Amino acid sequence: NYQVSIKDPGAFAHGGKYIIQLLYDSIEDLDAALVENLTRIDAGHFAGSEEAFRHWDEDGEVPGRCSKCHSTAGLPTFIKEGVTVSEPLPNGFQCTTCHDSLPEFTRYTVDEVEFPSGAVLSFGEGADSNLCLLCHQGRESKYSVDALLLGLDADTVSALSAKEMLEAISEATEKLDDDTVADTLRFLNIHYFAAGATKFGTEAKGAYEYDGNEYLGLFEHVPSHFACVDCHSTHGLQVKVEECATCHPGVESEEDLANIRITPTDWDGDGDTTEGIAGEIETMREALYDAMQGYATDVVGTGIVYNAARYPYWFTEDEERYGTWTPRLLRAAYNYQYATKDPGAFAHNGKYIIQVLYDALEDMGVDVGGMRSI
């Protein structure tokens, strides 16, 4: 690899980042300590070698259903035309993905954003963080889950607009029995990093909200750190940790953020009121998984196993795709996945996540007497 980097004198222009990766990996293979202060790939939106951009290499293009957020030109096309089309394979985002004028580096102006639930939300007219909401909103909602629980097949639900889902739900006279396996059911995946939906809570209805219960809405935090770009580097997505430390003592790294808590409420009921709210959420998430496994074995008759790194995430104990869903199990699985796939949920709207996990646990028959949802 050293020779490869030397013998193409124009490598910096032909594929400079590829050469950097080769050299980094070679150095790490010789002595891992030597790469401690080196960087192998671009961060966040420009990490073109990562799965978010490489997933479609064998297909030769990014399909329209994914191109808005996983291609170079998809977002500008959507902002201008309101539609998405197949796009060429990307190598991460480019400046033109979010900037409408390169000399001035102004951003595309978006006043409001429609979420999968049909809710139209905004951080304010023309706010830069509205751009973030276009992609960090998830792909499903409470309403798509409810539509599936009416007995509609998954392909039909996927083809419905949010308005059509709401109409189908409101006009329904019956729905599937909560504890009976239905062939029409399949797992609906919220997708990754639905931070915008989490932030707006019940206004976006990204998580599954149980009928008859009330939920928190937009988490406003503080005025100076209210929207996405207030807390995150827009290019690399890193958290501005030094600004968190201004109000949260003991925060020196991103790992320390998980230790933040404001109130002494013991939401998970484990007696520990010193752990961060992230720990409260994790305990409840683990309890939900345990409840799901017990329910799947005892009620459904088919054990269930979760694998966060492998689609479609839920499997039988024989590692086959899980297909024996009841409405109750599906609702719980949806919220478990939701709480898992937004790793910053504890900061984006932690109490909202606690509410949906608490209600999922209660629906699964878990004794939540020692827990709190508010």
Secondary structure as a PSIPRED ss2 file (coil, helix, strand):
# PSIPRED VFORMAT (PSIPRED V4.0)

   1 N C   1.000  0.000  0.000
   2 Y H   0.000  1.000  0.000
   3 Q H   0.000  1.000  0.000
   4 V H   0.000  1.000  0.000
   5 S H   0.000  1.000  0.000
   6 I H   0.000  1.000  0.000
   7 K H   0.000  1.000  0.000
   8 D C   1.000  0.000  0.000
   9 P C   1.000  0.000  0.000
  10 G C   1.000  0.000  0.000
  11 A H   0.000  1.000  0.000
  12 F H   0.000  1.000  0.000
  13 A H   0.000  1.000  0.000
  14 H H   0.000  1.000  0.000
  15 G H   0.000  1.000  0.000
  16 G H   0.000  1.000  0.000
  17 K H   0.000  1.000  0.000
  18 Y H   0.000  1.000  0.000
  19 I H   0.000  1.000  0.000
  20 I H   0.000  1.000  0.000
  21 Q H   0.000  1.000  0.000
  22 L H   0.000  1.000  0.000
  23 L H   0.000  1.000  0.000
  24 Y H   0.000  1.000  0.000
  25 D H   0.000  1.000  0.000
  26 S H   0.000  1.000  0.000
  27 I H   0.000  1.000  0.000
  28 E H   0.000  1.000  0.000
  29 D H   0.000  1.000  0.000
  30 L H   0.000  1.000  0.000
  31 D C   1.000  0.000  0.000
  32 A H   0.000  1.000  0.000
  33 A H   0.000  1.000  0.000
  34 L H   0.000  1.000  0.000
  35 V H   0.000  1.000  0.000
  36 E C   1.000  0.000  0.000
  37 N C   1.000  0.000  0.000
  38 L C   1.000  0.000  0.000
  39 T C   1.000  0.000  0.000
  40 R C   1.000  0.000  0.000
  41 I C   1.000  0.000  0.000
  42 D C   1.000  0.000  0.000
  43 A C   1.000  0.000  0.000
  44 G H   0.000  1.000  0.000
  45 H H   0.000  1.000  0.000
  46 F H   0.000  1.000  0.000
  47 A C   1.000  0.000  0.000
  48 G C   1.000  0.000  0.000
  49 S C   1.000  0.000  0.000
  50 E C   1.000  0.000  0.000
  51 E H   0.000  1.000  0.000
  52 A H   0.000  1.000  0.000
  53 F H   0.000  1.000  0.000
  54 R H   0.000  1.000  0.000
  55 H C   1.000  0.000  0.000
  56 W C   1.000  0.000  0.000
  57 D C   1.000  0.000  0.000
  58 E C   1.000  0.000  0.000
  59 D C   1.000  0.000  0.000
  60 G C   1.000  0.000  0.000
  61 E C   1.000  0.000  0.000
  62 V E   0.000  0.000  1.000
  63 P C   1.000  0.000  0.000
  64 G H   0.000  1.000  0.000
  65 R H   0.000  1.000  0.000
  66 C H   0.000  1.000  0.000
  67 S H   0.000  1.000  0.000
  68 K H   0.000  1.000  0.000
  69 C H   0.000  1.000  0.000
  70 H H   0.000  1.000  0.000
  71 S C   1.000  0.000  0.000
  72 T C   1.000  0.000  0.000
  73 A C   1.000  0.000  0.000
  74 G H   0.000  1.000  0.000
  75 L H   0.000  1.000  0.000
  76 P H   0.000  1.000  0.000
  77 T H   0.000  1.000  0.000
  78 F H   0.000  1.000  0.000
  79 I H   0.000  1.000  0.000
  80 K H   0.000  1.000  0.000
  81 E H   0.000  1.000  0.000
  82 G C   1.000  0.000  0.000
  83 V C   1.000  0.000  0.000
  84 T C   1.000  0.000  0.000
  85 V C   1.000  0.000  0.000
  86 S C   1.000  0.000  0.000
  87 E E   0.000  0.000  1.000
  88 P C   1.000  0.000  0.000
  89 L C   1.000  0.000  0.000
  90 P C   1.000  0.000  0.000
  91 N C   1.000  0.000  0.000
  92 G C   1.000  0.000  0.000
  93 F C   1.000  0.000  0.000
  94 Q C   1.000  0.000  0.000
  95 C H   0.000  1.000  0.000
  96 T H   0.000  1.000  0.000
  97 T H   0.000  1.000  0.000
  98 C H   0.000  1.000  0.000
  99 H E   0.000  0.000  1.000
 100 D E   0.000  0.000  1.000
 101 S E   0.000  0.000  1.000
 102 L C   1.000  0.000  0.000
 103 P C   1.000  0.000  0.000
 104 E C   1.000  0.000  0.000
 105 F C   1.000  0.000  0.000
 106 T E   0.000  0.000  1.000
 107 R E   0.000  0.000  1.000
 108 Y C   1.000  0.000  0.000
 109 T C   1.000  0.000  0.000
 110 V C   1.000  0.000  0.000
 111 D C   1.000  0.000  0.000
 112 E C   1.000  0.000  0.000
 113 V E   0.000  0.000  1.000
 114 E E   0.000  0.000  1.000
 115 F C   1.000  0.000  0.000
 116 P C   1.000  0.000  0.000
 117 S C   1.000  0.000  0.000
 118 G C   1.000  0.000  0.000
 119 A C   1.000  0.000  0.000
 120 V E   0.000  0.000  1.000
 121 L E   0.000  0.000  1.000
 122 S C   1.000  0.000  0.000
 123 F C   1.000  0.000  0.000
 124 G C   1.000  0.000  0.000
 125 E C   1.000  0.000  0.000
 126 G C   1.000  0.000  0.000
 127 A C   1.000  0.000  0.000
 128 D C   1.000  0.000  0.000
 129 S H   0.000  1.000  0.000
 130 N H   0.000  1.000  0.000
 131 L H   0.000  1.000  0.000
 132 C H   0.000  1.000  0.000
 133 L H   0.000  1.000  0.000
 134 L C   1.000  0.000  0.000
 135 C C   1.000  0.000  0.000
 136 H C   1.000  0.000  0.000
 137 Q C   1.000  0.000  0.000
 138 G C   1.000  0.000  0.000
 139 R C   1.000  0.000  0.000
 140 E C   1.000  0.000  0.000
 141 S C   1.000  0.000  0.000
 142 K H   0.000  1.000  0.000
 143 Y H   0.000  1.000  0.000
 144 S H   0.000  1.000  0.000
 145 V H   0.000  1.000  0.000
 146 D H   0.000  1.000  0.000
 147 A H   0.000  1.000  0.000
 148 L H   0.000  1.000  0.000
 149 L C   1.000  0.000  0.000
 150 L C   1.000  0.000  0.000
 151 G C   1.000  0.000  0.000
 152 L C   1.000  0.000  0.000
 153 D C   1.000  0.000  0.000
 154 A H   0.000  1.000  0.000
 155 D H   0.000  1.000  0.000
 156 T H   0.000  1.000  0.000
 157 V H   0.000  1.000  0.000
 158 S H   0.000  1.000  0.000
 159 A H   0.000  1.000  0.000
 160 L C   1.000  0.000  0.000
 161 S C   1.000  0.000  0.000
 162 A H   0.000  1.000  0.000
 163 K H   0.000  1.000  0.000
 164 E H   0.000  1.000  0.000
 165 M H   0.000  1.000  0.000
 166 L H   0.000  1.000  0.000
 167 E H   0.000  1.000  0.000
 168 A H   0.000  1.000  0.000
 169 I H   0.000  1.000  0.000
 170 S H   0.000  1.000  0.000
 171 E H   0.000  1.000  0.000
 172 A C   1.000  0.000  0.000
 173 T C   1.000  0.000  0.000
 174 E C   1.000  0.000  0.000
 175 K C   1.000  0.000  0.000
 176 L C   1.000  0.000  0.000
 177 D C   1.000  0.000  0.000
 178 D C   1.000  0.000  0.000
 179 D C   1.000  0.000  0.000
 180 T C   1.000  0.000  0.000
 181 V C   1.000  0.000  0.000
 182 A C   1.000  0.000  0.000
 183 D C   1.000  0.000  0.000
 184 T C   1.000  0.000  0.000
 185 L C   1.000  0.000  0.000
 186 R C   1.000  0.000  0.000
 187 F C   1.000  0.000  0.000
 188 L C   1.000  0.000  0.000
 189 N C   1.000  0.000  0.000
 190 I C   1.000  0.000  0.000
 191 H C   1.000  0.000  0.000
 192 Y C   1.000  0.000  0.000
 193 F C   1.000  0.000  0.000
 194 A C   1.000  0.000  0.000
 195 A H   0.000  1.000  0.000
 196 G H   0.000  1.000  0.000
 197 A H   0.000  1.000  0.000
 198 T H   0.000  1.000  0.000
 199 K H   0.000  1.000  0.000
 200 F H   0.000  1.000  0.000
 201 G H   0.000  1.000  0.000
 202 T H   0.000  1.000  0.000
 203 E H   0.000  1.000  0.000
 204 A C   1.000  0.000  0.000
 205 K C   1.000  0.000  0.000
 206 G C   1.000  0.000  0.000
 207 A C   1.000  0.000  0.000
 208 Y C   1.000  0.000  0.000
 209 E C   1.000  0.000  0.000
 210 Y C   1.000  0.000  0.000
 211 D C   1.000  0.000  0.000
 212 G C   1.000  0.000  0.000
 213 N C   1.000  0.000  0.000
 214 E C   1.000  0.000  0.000
 215 Y C   1.000  0.000  0.000
 216 L C   1.000  0.000  0.000
 217 G C   1.000  0.000  0.000
 218 L C   1.000  0.000  0.000
 219 F C   1.000  0.000  0.000
 220 E C   1.000  0.000  0.000
 221 H C   1.000  0.000  0.000
 222 V E   0.000  0.000  1.000
 223 P C   1.000  0.000  0.000
 224 S C   1.000  0.000  0.000
 225 H E   0.000  0.000  1.000
 226 F C   1.000  0.000  0.000
 227 A C   1.000  0.000  0.000
 228 C H   0.000  1.000  0.000
 229 V H   0.000  1.000  0.000
 230 D H   0.000  1.000  0.000
 231 C H   0.000  1.000  0.000
 232 H E   0.000  0.000  1.000
 233 S C   1.000  0.000  0.000
 234 T C   1.000  0.000  0.000
 235 H C   1.000  0.000  0.000
 236 G C   1.000  0.000  0.000
 237 L C   1.000  0.000  0.000
 238 Q C   1.000  0.000  0.000
 239 V E   0.000  0.000  1.000
 240 K C   1.000  0.000  0.000
 241 V H   0.000  1.000  0.000
 242 E H   0.000  1.000  0.000
 243 E H   0.000  1.000  0.000
 244 C H   0.000  1.000  0.000
 245 A C   1.000  0.000  0.000
 246 T C   1.000  0.000  0.000
 247 C C   1.000  0.000  0.000
 248 H C   1.000  0.000  0.000
 249 P C   1.000  0.000  0.000
 250 G C   1.000  0.000  0.000
 251 V C   1.000  0.000  0.000
 252 E C   1.000  0.000  0.000
 253 S C   1.000  0.000  0.000
 254 E H   0.000  1.000  0.000
 255 E H   0.000  1.000  0.000
 256 D H   0.000  1.000  0.000
 257 L H   0.000  1.000  0.000
 258 A H   0.000  1.000  0.000
 259 N H   0.000  1.000  0.000
 260 I C   1.000  0.000  0.000
 261 R C   1.000  0.000  0.000
 262 I C   1.000  0.000  0.000
 263 T C   1.000  0.000  0.000
 264 P C   1.000  0.000  0.000
 265 T C   1.000  0.000  0.000
 266 D C   1.000  0.000  0.000
 267 W C   1.000  0.000  0.000
 268 D C   1.000  0.000  0.000
 269 G C   1.000  0.000  0.000
 270 D C   1.000  0.000  0.000
 271 G C   1.000  0.000  0.000
 272 D C   1.000  0.000  0.000
 273 T C   1.000  0.000  0.000
 274 T C   1.000  0.000  0.000
 275 E C   1.000  0.000  0.000
 276 G C   1.000  0.000  0.000
 277 I H   0.000  1.000  0.000
 278 A H   0.000  1.000  0.000
 279 G H   0.000  1.000  0.000
 280 E H   0.000  1.000  0.000
 281 I H   0.000  1.000  0.000
 282 E H   0.000  1.000  0.000
 283 T H   0.000  1.000  0.000
 284 M H   0.000  1.000  0.000
 285 R H   0.000  1.000  0.000
 286 E H   0.000  1.000  0.000
 287 A H   0.000  1.000  0.000
 288 L H   0.000  1.000  0.000
 289 Y H   0.000  1.000  0.000
 290 D H   0.000  1.000  0.000
 291 A H   0.000  1.000  0.000
 292 M H   0.000  1.000  0.000
 293 Q H   0.000  1.000  0.000
 294 G H   0.000  1.000  0.000
 295 Y H   0.000  1.000  0.000
 296 A H   0.000  1.000  0.000
 297 T H   0.000  1.000  0.000
 298 D H   0.000  1.000  0.000
 299 V H   0.000  1.000  0.000
 300 V H   0.000  1.000  0.000
 301 G C   1.000  0.000  0.000
 302 T C   1.000  0.000  0.000
 303 G C   1.000  0.000  0.000
 304 I C   1.000  0.000  0.000
 305 V E   0.000  0.000  1.000
 306 Y E   0.000  0.000  1.000
 307 N C   1.000  0.000  0.000
 308 A C   1.000  0.000  0.000
 309 A C   1.000  0.000  0.000
 310 R C   1.000  0.000  0.000
 311 Y C   1.000  0.000  0.000
 312 P C   1.000  0.000  0.000
 313 Y C   1.000  0.000  0.000
 314 W E   0.000  0.000  1.000
 315 F E   0.000  0.000  1.000
 316 T C   1.000  0.000  0.000
 317 E C   1.000  0.000  0.000
 318 D C   1.000  0.000  0.000
 319 E C   1.000  0.000  0.000
 320 E C   1.000  0.000  0.000
 321 R E   0.000  0.000  1.000
 322 Y C   1.000  0.000  0.000
 323 G C   1.000  0.000  0.000
 324 T C   1.000  0.000  0.000
 325 W C   1.000  0.000  0.000
 326 T C   1.000  0.000  0.000
 327 P H   0.000  1.000  0.000
 328 R H   0.000  1.000  0.000
 329 L H   0.000  1.000  0.000
 330 L H   0.000  1.000  0.000
 331 R H   0.000  1.000  0.000
 332 A H   0.000  1.000  0.000
 333 A H   0.000  1.000  0.000
 334 Y H   0.000  1.000  0.000
 335 N H   0.000  1.000  0.000
 336 Y H   0.000  1.000  0.000
 337 Q H   0.000  1.000  0.000
 338 Y H   0.000  1.000  0.000
 339 A H   0.000  1.000  0.000
 340 T H   0.000  1.000  0.000
 341 K H   0.000  1.000  0.000
 342 D C   1.000  0.000  0.000
 343 P C   1.000  0.000  0.000
 344 G C   1.000  0.000  0.000
 345 A H   0.000  1.000  0.000
 346 F H   0.000  1.000  0.000
 347 A H   0.000  1.000  0.000
 348 H H   0.000  1.000  0.000
 349 N H   0.000  1.000  0.000
 350 G H   0.000  1.000  0.000
 351 K H   0.000  1.000  0.000
 352 Y H   0.000  1.000  0.000
 353 I H   0.000  1.000  0.000
 354 I H   0.000  1.000  0.000
 355 Q H   0.000  1.000  0.000
 356 V H   0.000  1.000  0.000
 357 L H   0.000  1.000  0.000
 358 Y H   0.000  1.000  0.000
 359 D H   0.000  1.000  0.000
 360 A H   0.000  1.000  0.000
 361 L H   0.000  1.000  0.000
 362 E H   0.000  1.000  0.000
 363 D H   0.000  1.000  0.000
 364 M C   1.000  0.000  0.000
 365 G C   1.000  0.000  0.000
 366 V C   1.000  0.000  0.000
 367 D C   1.000  0.000  0.000
 368 V C   1.000  0.000  0.000
 369 G C   1.000  0.000  0.000
 370 G C   1.000  0.000  0.000
 371 M C   1.000  0.000  0.000
 372 R C   1.000  0.000  0.000
 373 S C   1.000  0.000  0.000
 374 I C   1.000  0.000  0.000
